[in-house]
Amino acid sequence: MDSLQMDSIMVEVENLPVFPGGESAMFEYIGSNIIYPEEAKNNNIQGRVYVGFIVEKDGTLSNIEILRGIGAGCDAEVVRIVQSMPNWTPGYQNEKLVRVQFTLPVVFALEGKSKRKKNK
């Protein structure tokens, strides 16, 4: 293989990249570090933000971009969280490190905002 093929971005590989500790650790990291934007809270904005990025051969994340967003500061918050992630275990194909495209959904949900009544 020439160097261009080795540096191409893979979507499906034998061994996918892994967040340190696995998928449950990744969602725990996101849940512990995400800050619900005030603008989104004030306007009752909820939904799923899809972020795409490349897990590089050294485990760093690059080319972070919102694939589908909901606005009101949520998209920027997802980018901030992904930028702050620790290095991943990189992906492998044919026993060689490869760059892998990854898509991640991040859910924003307000809890207990409705159905509350004030007592008089």
Salt bridges, closest charged atoms under 4 A:
ASP7 OD1 - LYS57 NZ 2.88
GLU38 OE2 - LYS41 NZ 3.25
GLU56 OE1 - ARG99 NE 2.65
GLU77 OE2 - ARG80 NH2 2.65
